[in-house]
Amino acid sequence: MPNPMTLQEESDHFSPYRTDGKLYGFVCVVTGANMPVGAAIVTELAAHGAACIYACAATDQPSNIQADLSKLYPNTKVISYPYSISSEQDTLVLIDEALNAWGRLDVWVCSSGLLGPPSIDQTTPQDLQKCFEANSLAPFFALKYAPHAMQKTTSKGNYPNAAPKDQRYGSIIVVTSTASTYGGCWGPCFTMSCHAAMGVVRSGVAVLKGTGVRINAISPGQIDVGVSLNGLDTKSTLMGYNTQLPPAALQSPAAQKNNIGLERAGTPAEVGRVAGFLASGFSSYITGANMIVDGGASVMCPLMVPI
């Protein structure tokens, strides 16, 4: 029998990541930081010890996350950053600013999303374009431009939670939906654009070969994002057009208990923990994966949707 790995060999195997999953020194970008799932991801990365997190959101969508996290994790600098996910120029400017300020970029999380109309009759070509911009064009920009910055190395900086970066590595995380795999989670434009986002992840594995950068997807199912459906006819309105995921309230608690393996909707924090895992050394040999976070709903009854 082969000998088990020594601690040193295990450490080398996980290199260049820390074996405790900490993100000391890491500079991270999280889009959609004003949304429940995006905010949970920012919180999780801060809990892992990231040095800096650019919490990106549209300029007309203010967020208090910077003030809130500065009290919980004072050694992590959270920067509220106005950012248009469909702008190639905004992406390039953000990367340049991160490199100029910190000399490195380590994690890019695409957590912005657009639900779109629930039926094809209500969907216009403009709706389709907006969904593709939010759900798949943003990951494309991340794949095209972030890896070049992630390959830069730097010495230890003079700031809290600093650490040197002496090898090339990085992690791109695309938060999409179970609609990236299944066809009936919501309207056609949401499903189409989520499938395209998954295409970015899968094609990205070959694109990133030899760079040290990994790319993975997170596909949440029923997540309680705090959207109330009281008084709304979801079949005939554009309910949830500006939300990231189909609200868990689409199913009653009784339906959730019947259709979901864990008998409940998930929480944004449970999605955030998966992002923390994919950003850290715990996932150092994972790339091109689709981490389904739906409590087992898609395994139990993939045709009974929305999930």
N, C-alpha and C positions, 0 to 999 in steps of 0.2 A: 504493500500500500504506500502511496506517496505520503511524504510527511506534510502535516498541516503547515500553513504559512506562519512564519514567525511574525512578531509584531512589526519588525522593520520591513519585511517583505510585504506585509499587508499595507503598511504606510506607503511604500513605493507603488503598490498596485493602485492605490487611490490617488496618487500624485496626479496633478498638482493641487488637488482639493484637500481640505482638512478632513480628518476622519471623524470628527465630532459634528460635522454638518454645519459648523459656523461659517459665516460669510464675512469674516473680518477683512477689511480693505475693499470689499466689493462695492462697485458703483453700479446702480441698477436703474432701469427705466421701467415704469409701469404706466401704461395708458389706461384710460377709463377709471382713473383713481377716484373719481367722484361717485362711481357706481358701487353698490354694496360689495360685489365680488372683487372689484379692483381695489377698494379700500381695505378689504380683508387681506389681499395679497401684499399690499404695502405694509400692513401691520405685521404680517408673518415674516417678511424679509427683514424688517426692523428687529423683530424678536430673535432672528438668526444672527444679528450683529452686523448687518450691512453698514458700511461707512456712510454711504449717501444713496438716497432714493429720489429720483425725479418723479414726482407724483403728477402725471400729466392729465389734463382735462381740457375740454373746450373752454374758451374764454368766458362764455355765457353760463358756465356751470360751476359756480364757486364750491369750494370744499374746505372744511375745517380740519382736515386730516393733519396738516402740518402742526397746528397748535396742539391738537390732541396727542399726537405721538411724541412731541418734544418733551412732554411730561413723563410718558411711560418709558421711552428709550432715549434719554438725553444724549447718548453717544452716537446716535444715528442722525445724520442731517437729512431731513425731509424737505425737499424743495417743491413747492407748488408751482407747476410749470404750465402755462397756456400753450396748447398744442393742437393742431388740426391733423387728425389721423390720416386724412386723405391727401395731405400736402407732402410732396416729395421734398420740397425746400425746407419745410419745418423739420422733417426728419434729419436732413443733413445739418441744419443749424443746431439742433439739439445734440447730435453726436459731436459736433465741433466744440460746443460749449462744455460738454462733459469732459472731453479730452483736454481742453485748455485749462479747466479748473482742477481736474483730478489726475490726468495722465493715463486714464484707463477706462474701460467699459467692460462689464462682466456679465450682466443679466439684462435681457430685454423681454418684458412681458407685454404681449398684445392682449389687453383685457377690455378694449372697447368693443362694443357690439351694437347692432341695430336689429330689432325684431322684425320690423316690416309688417305689412298688412297680412291678415290671417287667411285670405282667400285670393285665388288668381283673378277673380272678377274685380277685386278692389286694387289689384296691383298694376301700376303703370310702369312703363320703361324707366321713368325717373326713379320710382321706388326701387326697382331692381338695381339700378346703378348705385343708389345710395347704400343699399345693403352690401353690394360687392365692395364698395369703397371702405366701409366700416369693418366688414367681416373677413375680407380676403386681401384687399389691396394693402392695408396696413401691415399684415404679416409679410407680404411680398417686399415692402420697403425694408422691414426689419431684416429679412433674409439677405437682401441685396447689399445693404449698407452697414449694418451693425457688425458683422464678422470682421471686417477690416480693422475696426476700432478695438474689437475684443482681442485681436492678436497682438496688440501692443503690450510691451512689458514696461515695468516701472519699479523704481526703488520705493522703499517705505516712505510714505508721506508724513507730514507733521500735522496730524489731525486725529481726533478720537477714532478708535477702532481701525487704525491704519495697519496695513500689512503690505509687504512687497509683492510684486507679481513678476516672477522670473520665468514663467512659461506661458505659452499661448493657450488660452482656454476661454470658454464662455458658454452661455446657455440662453437660447431663444425659446420662449414659452408662448404658445398660442392658445388662448382660452376661447374655445368655440362652443360646441353643444353636441348632444347626442344626435342632433340633426346633421352632423357631419357624417353619420353612418346610416341613419334611418330616414325614411321619407315622409313621415306623417307627424312630426313633432310640432309643426306650425305651418305657416304659409309657404308657397313655393319659393319665393325669393330668399327667405331665411334659409331654407334647406339647400338651395342651390349655392348660396354664398358660403355656407358652412362646409359643404363638400369641397368647394374651392379652397377654403382655408386648410382643410386636411390635405389637399393636393400640394399646397405650399410646404407643409411639414414633410410629406413623404418625398417630394422631389428635393427638398433641402438637404436630406442626408447625403446624397451624392454631391450636391453643390459644395457642402461643407467638408467633404473628405480631405483630410490632411491639414485642416485648420485648427483642430482642437476644440471647435465650437460644436455644441450639440443643439438639436432642435426637437421639440416634443409638443404634443397637444394635450390639453385638458378638455374633456367633453362632459360638462355637467348636465344632469337631467333636471328633475324637479328641485329647484332651489328656492327657498323662501327669501325673496328679495324685498319683502315688505310692501308689495303692491296689492291693494284692495280691489276686489272686483264687484263690490256692492253696487247694485243698481246698473251694472253695465251688461249689455248684450254683446258678448265677445264674438258672436258669429256675424254681426252686422256693423261693427265699429272697427276703428283702427286702434283698439285698446292695446297698450303696450308697445306702440310704435317706437317710442324712444327708450324702451328698456332693453336690457341685454339678453335676457332669457325669458321664455314663457313663464309667467308667474305660477308658483306652486298652487295658488288658490284656484287654478283651472280645474283641479280635482279636489273633491271634498275629502276630509279626513278619512271617511269610510272607504272611498275609492283608493286613496293612497295606501291604506292598510291592506287592501285587496290586491293592488297592482304592483306595489314596490316591495322588494324582498325585505328591506329593513322597516317597512310599514310606516314610513314618514318621509316628509320632504327633507332635503339637506339644508345646510346653512352656508352662508358665504365663507365663514371661517373654515369649514371643512374643505372647500375648494382652495382656500388660501394655503392650507397645510400641504396640499399636493404641489402647489407652486413652490413652496419652500423646499420640498423634497427634490423637485426637478432642478432647482437652482443650486443645490448643494452637492457635496461629494457623495452623498448617499445614492445618487443616481448617476455616478460617473461612467457607467457602461450602458446607459439608456439613451438612445437617440432614435428618432422616427416613430416613437410610440404614441399611442392615443390612450391617455389615462381616463377611463370612463368613470365618472363620479355621479352615479345615479341610484345608489342604494340597491342595485340589482334589478331595476325596473326593465331595462332593455333585454336582460337575459330571460326574465320571467314571461314577458308578454310584449315583444317588440312591435306587434301590430296593434296593440291597445294604447293609443297615444292621445294627447300629448304626454310625454314622459319627462 
